[in-house]
Amino acid sequence: MIKKLIKVPAARTLASVGDSSYVVLSDGTVARRLKAVVVNDHPYYNMKIDGVLRRISGRRLIEAAKLAA
């Protein structure tokens, strides 16, 4: 499902935007925190990749991030 992550420079969270789930990052972009969906006691994240909504496990995201580093 996730074949290759694009490596980008790390960005820090500078500030939260009000009481929303949006944050301002150190590179000037705005991001939204993902909320986990728990299915059978396992956390998953719904992400739109290549125009298709996919459910990806948190473990798989962490493994893909380690491979990209």
C-alpha positions as MATLAB code, in Angstrom:
seq = 'MIKKLIKVPAARTLASVGDSSYVVLSDGTVARRLKAVVVNDHPYYNMKIDGVLRRISGRRLIEAAKLAA';
ca = [
       0.000    0.000    0.000;
       2.692    2.505    0.967;
       5.554    1.822   -1.393;
       7.737    4.870   -0.865;
       7.521    7.937    1.325;
       8.950   11.183    0.037;
      11.716   12.354    2.349;
      11.249   15.975    3.457;
      13.156   18.052    6.005;
      11.815   17.791    9.537;
       9.486   20.547   10.746;
       8.604   21.440   14.323;
       5.215   22.456   15.640;
       5.272   26.154   16.492;
       1.695   26.832   17.588;
      -1.826   25.475   17.691;
      -4.588   27.365   15.897;
      -7.241   28.116   18.497;
      -9.184   25.098   19.748;
      -8.905   23.328   16.405;
      -6.827   20.343   15.311;
      -4.661   22.599   13.094;
      -1.032   23.468   13.903;
       1.518   25.827   12.370;
       4.827   24.168   11.464;
       8.296   25.724   11.459;
       8.483   25.610    7.645;
       5.441   27.923    7.398;
       2.852   25.283    6.507;
      -0.337   24.431    8.351;
      -1.145   20.817    9.170;
      -3.977   18.921   10.805;
      -3.471   16.225   13.397;
      -4.914   12.889   12.316;
      -7.381   11.187   14.595;
      -6.968    7.433   14.964;
      -9.829    5.064   14.194;
      -9.723    1.990   16.436;
     -10.787   -1.269   14.785;
     -10.411   -4.512   16.758;
      -8.163   -2.727   19.287;
      -5.731   -1.561   16.555;
      -5.320    2.132   15.619;
      -5.736    3.040   11.945;
      -5.558    6.376   10.132;
      -7.740    7.342    7.182;
      -5.548    9.070    4.587;
      -6.186   10.170    1.026;
      -3.311    8.848   -1.116;
      -3.324    9.291   -4.895;
      -6.946   10.445   -4.715;
      -8.103    7.274   -2.922;
      -9.163    7.190    0.731;
      -7.204    4.423    2.461;
      -7.081    3.076    5.999;
      -3.484    2.539    7.124;
      -2.323    1.109   10.435;
      -0.179    3.241   12.712;
       2.429    0.484   12.833;
       2.727    0.466    9.047;
       3.153    4.252    8.951;
       5.952    4.072   11.521;
       7.711    1.286    9.585;
       7.488    3.275    6.322;
       8.836    6.398    8.040;
      11.821    4.458    9.400;
      12.626    3.142    5.919;
      12.464    6.661    4.461;
      14.898    8.070    7.041;
];
